[in-house]
């Protein structure tokens, strides 16, 4: 990351099924960073996920190839000639065993259509917490 961060949007989940960023992702920035702060599921042992929509798409169902590794970096979402790469780093706390895991995730969204929306949710149930979207200039 070589540029300055500009806060573009904040979403707060309060017993919400998902958090969606449906505007503000365009060619203004070549990199977008999402910070997930104090995100909690309604149950335990539930995976946290993200998905995207291509421009004009719906259903948050683009093909993503990833590997499991806080924050999510999304590169060149407005490109209409390249697939979209991302990487993330998260930390999770297990209160039942008093331990934390430092996770790294990387992959790509297998479309050359511009990505204009991002959704975050748990595999089941609702969540609470805040997600911040930044553009990198």
MITOR-666983 format. One line per field, with one value per residue: y negated, z, x of N, C-alpha, C, O in turn; residue number from 1. Coordinates in pm, 1 decimal. Each point is the difference from the previous one (the first is absolute). Layout:
! residues N
npy c(Y/...)
npz c(Z/...)
npx c(X/...)
capy c(Y/...)
capz c(Z/...)
capx c(X/...)
cpy c(Y/...)
cpz c(Z/...)
cpx c(X/...)
opy c(Y/...)
opz c(Z/...)
opx c(X/...)
nr c(NUM/...)
//
This chain:
! residues 137
npy c(117.5/-61.5/98.0/-193.3/3.6/114.7/-122.0/218.5/163.8/-79.0/192.2/-71.2/139.4/9.6/145.9/-54.2/-26.4/-217.0/41.9/-167.9/91.5/-148.4/-70.5/-123.1/154.3/-115.6/-116.0/-31.6/192.1/-42.7/-160.0/212.3/-170.1/222.0/-178.7/190.7/-139.8/111.9/115.2/-60.8/200.6/58.1/62.1/216.3/-91.7/-216.2/139.6/-78.8/-109.0/80.1/-186.8/106.8/-225.8/156.2/-107.1/-116.5/22.8/222.2/-70.7/-191.6/-47.1/-188.9/35.1/136.7/-114.4/172.6/-163.6/196.6/-203.8/-687.6/121.1/-153.6/145.2/-203.7/184.0/-216.1/-93.7/-181.8/112.2/-105.5/-51.3/-101.3/178.3/85.3/-144.8/198.6/-174.4/194.6/-164.5/215.8/-114.3/202.0/-81.7/120.1/-90.5/92.7/-115.2/-156.1/8.2/-22.6/-98.0/78.7/-136.0/187.2/-205.5/188.7/-189.7/150.9/-211.7/192.2/-199.4/20.6/137.2/-185.5/-35.2/84.9/222.3/-108.8/219.2/-106.4/191.7/13.6/146.7/-87.5/2.8/-48.6/-211.5/31.3/-214.6/-7.9/-117.2/36.7/-167.5/135.9/-224.1/136.8/-158.5)
npz c(0.0/-194.5/-17.8/-88.2/225.6/-142.7/189.6/-43.8/124.1/73.9/46.1/31.1/87.1/-79.7/64.3/-62.9/-150.6/-29.2/-87.4/-24.4/-125.2/51.6/160.9/-188.0/-77.5/25.2/-178.0/136.4/53.2/39.3/155.7/20.7/142.5/27.5/96.5/48.1/31.0/110.1/-137.6/15.2/31.4/-154.8/-163.0/52.2/9.4/48.7/-171.8/27.7/-49.2/-184.4/-35.7/-194.9/-16.2/-145.7/-106.5/147.3/119.7/-16.0/191.0/-77.5/-220.6/73.5/-215.7/173.8/-71.2/135.0/104.0/101.7/7.2/236.9/-91.7/-76.4/-84.6/-40.9/-114.6/-7.6/194.5/3.7/107.8/-186.8/124.9/187.8/12.0/117.3/-1.6/96.2/143.4/101.9/127.5/56.0/117.2/43.5/70.0/90.2/-16.9/-183.9/-171.1/2.6/-176.5/-52.9/-132.1/-43.3/-45.0/-111.7/-75.5/-116.1/-118.7/-82.2/-78.8/26.0/48.8/-203.7/84.1/-102.8/127.3/19.6/-9.9/195.0/-21.4/170.0/6.9/143.2/58.9/200.4/-40.2/211.6/-71.1/110.2/2.5/19.2/-145.0/6.6/-83.5/-51.4/-12.1/-167.2/150.9)
npx c(85.4/-91.9/-199.2/-77.7/1.9/-132.0/-17.5/-24.7/93.8/-197.4/104.5/-210.5/153.1/-208.6/160.1/210.3/-167.0/-57.5/202.3/-148.6/163.9/-160.4/138.1/18.0/-142.9/193.5/-64.2/-174.7/-104.8/217.5/-19.8/-69.1/-39.8/20.2/-97.3/110.9/-172.6/161.0/135.8/-216.2/99.1/-152.1/141.4/-31.5/206.6/-33.8/-34.8/210.5/-190.5/105.2/-119.8/18.2/0.0/-68.7/165.5/-123.0/188.8/-24.6/-89.9/85.0/23.3/94.1/49.3/-37.7/180.3/-50.5/115.3/-29.2/-74.6/-466.9/200.4/-145.7/149.6/-84.9/65.0/62.0/-68.5/131.3/160.9/64.7/180.1/-69.4/141.5/-169.9/169.9/48.8/-17.1/47.7/-80.4/17.0/-152.4/87.7/-198.1/165.7/-203.2/-92.7/89.8/-162.5/-141.4/217.9/-153.5/205.1/-173.9/55.8/-51.2/-31.3/4.4/-146.6/-8.5/-108.9/94.0/-93.1/-156.0/-70.1/181.8/-206.9/28.6/-42.4/42.0/-101.4/120.2/-172.9/158.5/49.9/-219.2/-54.1/-36.5/194.7/-68.2/223.3/-126.8/221.8/-121.8/172.3/16.5/61.8/58.3)
capy c(-117.5/-113.9/-125.8/-37.5/56.2/-92.1/69.6/-19.6/43.6/80.3/76.4/58.4/113.0/17.7/118.9/-5.6/119.8/-30.5/-139.9/-14.0/-126.4/2.3/-118.7/-50.8/82.6/-36.9/-19.7/-108.0/57.8/127.8/93.5/-25.1/77.4/12.3/37.3/58.6/-28.4/60.2/71.5/116.9/73.6/26.8/129.3/25.2/88.8/-31.3/-65.5/-134.4/5.7/-115.8/30.4/-122.0/-6.2/-71.2/-113.1/41.7/133.0/11.6/129.5/19.0/138.4/10.5/111.1/-40.6/104.4/-57.6/87.3/-61.1/-57.9/-134.8/-96.8/55.4/-87.6/35.0/-74.3/-32.3/52.3/-60.7/48.7/83.8/85.9/91.3/55.5/-84.1/66.5/-49.9/73.0/-42.9/49.3/-11.5/61.9/44.1/39.1/109.0/-15.2/131.5/55.7/-112.8/-7.9/-77.1/45.6/-103.4/63.5/-66.7/44.2/-62.1/62.8/-87.8/5.9/43.1/-74.1/-123.3/-105.0/-85.3/32.1/-124.3/23.0/100.7/41.2/77.0/66.9/128.8/110.6/8.9/-90.4/-143.2/-49.4/-137.3/-53.6/-108.1/22.0/-126.8/11.2/-104.5/-2.8/-29.6/-94.8)
capz c(0.0/-11.1/4.8/118.2/10.4/9.6/44.1/-96.4/50.7/122.2/17.3/132.2/9.1/130.0/-21.3/-144.0/-76.6/-82.3/-19.6/-142.5/-55.5/-133.3/-75.4/34.1/-56.1/-141.4/-47.1/73.4/69.6/-53.6/111.9/107.7/119.4/92.4/136.0/75.6/139.6/99.3/-66.9/77.3/-51.0/100.0/59.5/5.2/-101.3/-129.8/-88.1/-52.3/-144.4/-81.9/-137.6/-79.7/-120.3/-115.8/-40.3/-55.7/48.8/123.8/64.9/62.0/-33.1/-93.9/27.0/74.3/34.2/110.0/97.9/129.4/64.6/13.9/-103.4/-134.0/-106.4/-130.4/-97.9/-133.2/-20.0/-115.4/-124.5/-86.6/-78.2/87.1/116.3/117.7/107.6/135.9/111.6/127.6/123.1/107.3/127.0/66.7/139.5/45.3/144.7/63.8/22.9/31.1/-97.9/-120.6/-124.7/-96.3/-126.9/-124.5/-110.1/-127.4/-111.8/-106.9/-45.7/-137.7/-98.7/-49.1/15.8/115.7/127.7/53.3/129.1/85.9/110.5/106.4/86.3/53.7/-73.8/48.7/110.2/-12.1/54.0/47.2/-19.5/-96.7/-112.8/-58.7/-133.8/-32.7/-128.0/13.0/-105.3)
capx c(-85.4/89.9/-72.0/-75.9/-133.9/-112.0/-120.6/-107.8/-129.7/-3.3/-122.5/-12.3/-92.8/-62.6/-82.1/-27.6/35.2/117.6/38.2/26.5/47.0/-61.2/40.8/132.0/107.3/6.4/137.5/65.6/115.0/43.9/-0.7/-95.0/29.3/-112.6/36.1/-108.5/32.9/-90.0/-107.7/-39.3/-115.9/-102.4/33.5/144.2/54.4/-60.3/97.0/-25.7/20.9/-32.0/-34.9/-9.3/-82.4/53.0/-83.6/-127.2/-34.5/-75.9/12.8/130.8/32.7/112.0/91.0/119.8/95.3/77.0/61.9/-23.5/117.2/7.2/-31.5/-9.7/47.7/-57.0/78.3/-53.0/-135.0/-66.5/59.3/-84.3/89.3/74.2/-67.7/23.3/72.5/-21.8/57.2/-56.3/59.1/-98.0/32.4/-121.9/18.3/-86.1/-12.9/-10.8/133.3/88.9/108.0/-27.8/60.5/35.7/-33.6/33.0/-84.1/35.4/-66.9/-44.7/-138.3/21.0/-78.4/62.0/-100.5/28.4/-66.4/-56.4/-62.9/61.5/-86.7/62.0/-96.8/40.6/-60.5/-138.2/-31.2/22.3/126.8/12.4/133.9/18.3/88.5/37.5/56.8/94.0/66.2/142.4/39.3)
cpy c(-122.8/-133.6/-23.7/63.6/-110.9/80.2/-34.4/33.8/81.1/69.6/61.9/109.9/8.7/111.5/7.6/129.5/-22.4/-149.4/-12.3/-141.3/-0.4/-126.3/-39.2/84.9/-23.5/-22.4/-113.8/49.0/134.2/107.5/-46.2/91.0/-4.1/44.5/51.0/-10.0/58.1/63.2/128.2/68.7/20.8/134.6/18.4/94.7/-23.1/-78.7/-135.4/0.3/-136.1/48.6/-131.4/14.1/-71.8/-111.4/49.9/135.8/-5.0/136.8/26.8/144.7/13.5/114.8/-53.1/124.8/-57.6/109.0/-70.0/-46.8/-48.1/-86.7/69.6/-104.2/51.7/-89.5/-13.0/51.1/-55.7/49.6/86.5/88.8/103.2/61.7/-83.1/80.4/-63.0/78.1/-58.7/56.0/-24.0/63.3/40.5/51.9/108.0/-6.5/134.9/62.1/-107.4/-4.2/-86.6/64.7/-120.5/64.8/-85.7/62.3/-70.0/72.0/-99.7/24.4/21.4/-65.5/-121.1/-113.8/-81.3/46.8/-130.3/16.4/111.6/27.6/82.8/64.3/124.4/108.6/25.6/-99.4/-144.7/-40.0/-140.2/-44.5/-107.9/41.9/-134.6/23.6/-122.2/13.3/-36.2/-90.0/-7.9)
cpz c(0.0/16.3/131.7/-3.8/9.0/37.6/-94.8/56.1/126.3/7.5/139.3/-3.3/142.7/-14.1/-146.1/-67.2/-83.3/4.5/-145.7/-34.3/-145.6/-80.3/43.8/-48.7/-150.6/-38.3/71.5/67.9/-62.3/108.4/103.5/115.8/90.3/134.7/70.3/147.4/91.8/-65.0/78.1/-65.8/111.0/68.5/3.9/-111.8/-139.8/-83.6/-47.8/-147.4/-64.0/-140.1/-72.6/-110.2/-108.0/-34.5/-69.2/48.6/125.4/59.8/69.8/-21.7/-103.5/41.1/66.0/26.1/107.9/82.6/134.9/62.4/135.0/-113.2/-133.6/-99.4/-131.2/-103.7/-133.1/-24.5/-123.5/-133.4/-77.8/-89.7/84.9/104.9/121.5/110.8/134.4/96.1/127.6/114.0/109.7/126.7/63.7/138.7/34.9/151.9/70.6/30.3/28.2/-93.9/-117.5/-119.3/-88.4/-137.3/-118.9/-111.4/-126.1/-111.1/-107.3/-31.2/-150.1/-97.1/-45.5/-0.2/125.3/121.9/60.4/137.5/74.7/115.9/99.1/82.3/59.3/-75.5/44.9/113.3/-29.9/62.5/55.1/-25.2/-105.4/-111.6/-67.0/-137.9/-27.8/-144.8/23.3/-115.0/-11.3)
cpx c(89.2/-70.4/-69.7/-138.6/-103.4/-123.9/-114.2/-137.3/18.8/-134.7/2.1/-104.8/-51.1/-103.3/-45.4/42.8/125.2/26.8/39.9/44.9/-45.4/26.8/140.5/115.4/0.6/145.8/73.0/127.0/34.3/2.9/-100.8/35.2/-122.2/54.0/-124.3/36.5/-106.7/-122.3/-27.5/-119.3/-102.1/21.6/149.5/41.1/-55.2/100.0/-49.7/36.2/-18.8/-29.9/-19.7/-103.5/77.8/-97.1/-125.9/-46.6/-85.0/26.5/131.7/47.0/112.4/92.0/126.9/84.6/89.9/65.6/-11.0/129.6/-35.9/-33.1/1.3/47.0/-57.6/65.4/-72.9/-141.3/-70.5/55.3/-98.7/86.3/73.7/-92.2/40.1/68.2/-34.5/87.6/-56.5/83.3/-101.7/55.5/-131.7/33.3/-101.0/-8.3/-5.9/136.1/104.8/120.6/-42.7/69.0/24.9/-14.2/40.2/-83.0/48.2/-74.6/-35.3/-146.1/8.2/-97.7/79.9/-101.3/34.0/-79.2/-47.3/-64.7/72.4/-94.0/80.7/-109.4/63.0/-75.3/-143.8/-18.4/32.8/132.6/-16.6/143.3/2.4/94.8/21.3/59.2/86.2/43.7/145.0/40.6/150.5)
opy c(-20.0/-101.9/80.1/23.7/-98.7/89.4/-117.1/-63.2/69.6/-63.4/58.5/-21.7/-1.0/-23.8/28.3/64.6/93.0/-78.8/74.0/-98.6/70.1/-17.1/42.0/-38.9/44.4/46.8/-31.1/-70.8/73.9/118.8/-118.7/116.9/-106.0/102.4/-68.8/62.2/-29.5/-28.9/79.8/-66.7/-19.1/25.0/-94.6/80.2/93.6/-98.1/-17.4/52.0/-91.7/107.7/-104.0/110.3/-102.3/6.0/75.0/44.5/-106.6/88.3/103.1/79.2/96.0/29.3/-85.8/103.1/-105.3/118.9/-122.6/82.2/-52.6/-81.9/100.3/-111.6/117.2/-122.4/96.4/64.9/64.2/-33.5/83.9/59.9/90.3/-57.7/-74.6/101.2/-117.3/111.9/-114.6/99.6/-111.7/79.2/-79.0/58.8/-13.7/40.6/11.0/79.5/30.4/-5.5/-23.9/71.5/-85.7/90.4/-122.5/122.4/-118.1/118.3/-110.4/107.9/-83.1/67.1/-58.1/-111.5/56.0/35.3/-93.3/-99.4/95.4/-92.7/83.8/-63.8/43.5/-26.0/51.7/-40.9/-34.7/82.7/-70.0/83.3/-39.7/71.7/-71.2/89.9/-113.2/110.9/-79.7/37.7/-74.6)
opz c(92.1/15.2/93.2/-107.0/70.8/-73.7/-17.2/-35.6/16.0/-18.9/41.0/-42.2/94.9/-35.5/-28.7/43.3/-20.2/42.7/-47.6/44.7/-83.0/-108.8/105.4/17.1/-71.8/70.4/-36.3/2.3/-43.4/-30.4/31.7/-20.3/23.1/9.0/5.7/44.6/-15.1/38.8/24.0/-41.4/117.6/105.4/-23.0/-48.8/-79.8/47.9/-31.9/-36.8/59.9/-39.7/63.8/-36.2/25.4/36.5/-97.3/-37.1/57.4/-67.1/65.9/93.9/-77.0/118.8/-55.8/43.7/-20.1/-15.7/5.9/21.5/71.6/-9.4/-18.1/-0.5/-33.4/11.7/-49.6/-101.5/-51.9/-105.2/57.2/-95.0/-55.1/36.5/-7.0/45.0/8.5/-28.2/3.1/-15.3/17.4/-5.1/5.0/22.5/-28.8/68.9/115.4/93.2/10.1/44.9/-21.9/14.6/-15.0/-34.1/4.8/-9.3/4.4/11.8/-4.9/24.1/-72.2/-61.5/77.6/-40.2/99.0/-11.4/15.2/60.6/-60.7/56.8/-40.6/30.2/-43.5/-58.2/-76.9/64.2/-111.6/58.3/-29.3/-11.3/-51.6/23.4/-30.0/-16.1/13.1/-52.5/88.9/-116.7/-83.0)
opx c(79.2/67.4/8.3/-56.0/20.3/-41.6/-33.9/-99.4/100.2/-103.8/100.3/-113.6/78.5/-115.5/-116.3/95.4/78.1/-84.3/86.1/-58.5/57.7/-55.0/47.6/115.6/-89.6/89.5/113.4/100.7/-88.4/10.6/-7.8/33.0/-58.2/67.7/-101.9/96.4/-118.6/-113.2/90.6/-94.8/30.8/-58.6/75.3/-79.6/-6.2/56.9/-117.6/105.4/-56.3/44.4/-16.7/-41.1/63.6/-117.4/7.6/-108.6/-22.3/53.4/13.3/7.8/0.3/13.4/68.4/-51.1/60.5/-27.7/9.5/89.0/85.2/-91.4/69.1/-51.8/17.0/-3.9/-58.3/-25.4/-91.3/-54.4/-69.5/-50.4/63.0/-102.4/97.7/-53.7/-36.3/42.7/-44.9/70.7/-48.7/94.1/-94.2/105.7/-118.9/93.6/41.4/12.3/118.8/114.4/-118.7/99.2/-87.1/76.4/-10.1/-9.3/34.4/-31.8/54.2/-54.1/55.1/-82.9/75.8/33.3/47.0/-117.4/78.9/-39.9/48.8/-57.7/80.6/-100.9/106.6/-105.3/-81.1/96.8/38.6/70.1/-96.9/90.0/-104.5/97.3/-95.8/82.5/-46.4/9.8/29.9/-10.9/51.8)
nr c(1/2/3/4/5/6/7/8/9/10/11/12/13/14/15/16/17/18/19/20/21/22/23/24/25/26/27/28/29/30/31/32/33/34/35/36/37/38/39/40/41/42/43/44/45/46/47/48/49/50/51/52/53/54/55/56/57/58/59/60/61/62/63/64/65/66/67/68/69/70/71/72/73/74/75/76/77/78/79/80/81/82/83/84/85/86/87/88/89/90/91/92/93/94/95/96/97/98/99/100/101/102/103/104/105/106/107/108/109/110/111/112/113/114/115/116/117/118/119/120/121/122/123/124/125/126/127/128/129/130/131/132/133/134/135/136/137)
//
